[in-house]
Amino acid sequence: MHDAVDRQLANVGPRLRAMRQQRDMTLGDLSAATNISVSTLSRLESGHRRPNLELLLPLAHAYAVPLDALIGSPSVDDPRVQALPFESHGITYVPLTRRPGGLQAYKLIIPASRAAQEPEPRVHEGYDWLYVISGRLRLVLGEHDLILRAGEAAEFDTRVPHWFDRAGAEAVELLTLVGPQGERVHVRAQPAPQS
């Protein structure tokens, strides 16, 4: 029993780090939101501090997720992903996967009410794949300035400076897969019939 609890608690740190990074927050941002010191948060994420309710409850509140999302509830037979949506910089993120780390899938909604943004390309470790469900998405990727329409996709190494937002007044909905560096999306297709 203790081994199972220790294994589950060992996964809390990476899960907390992934949640913070997904929300594009620094340890300082999270410290301000939770009133937990930066050093304590850093030790929690690295596994050098054992999580307890006194620390996890403010984190669950700051991330707007149930407590079991932080500790990883035991798997059940229900295959539905029940993670709560969250907002970052006016964009709503709907998690479509439940495990931290590795390949992550999200539905993003950029509402028409969000103020127009000027491109500020950024870089980070990872690989990204975008698929536009509805609306038009402006993607600045390196030297390219592209407009993606519904049904179009893009994939790129996130070490290339990139930025995206609405390309027009209407809302945009898109799916995104974000993976670790070097992990690309593999698409399987039927080979073309030979003539």
ZIMO-V601960 format. One record per helix or strand of 2 or more residues. SS is the DSSP state (A for helix, B for strand). FROM is the first residue (numbers start at 0). TO is the last residue. If there is no record, write none. Layout:
# ZIMO-V601960
ss=<SS & SS>
from=<FROM & FROM>
to=<TO & TO>
This chain:
# ZIMO-V601960
ss=<A & A & A & A & A & B & B & B & B & B & B & B & B & B>
from=<1 & 26 & 37 & 52 & 66 & 85 & 90 & 103 & 126 & 135 & 143 & 152 & 161 & 171>
to=<21 & 33 & 45 & 62 & 70 & 87 & 94 & 109 & 133 & 140 & 148 & 156 & 165 & 178>
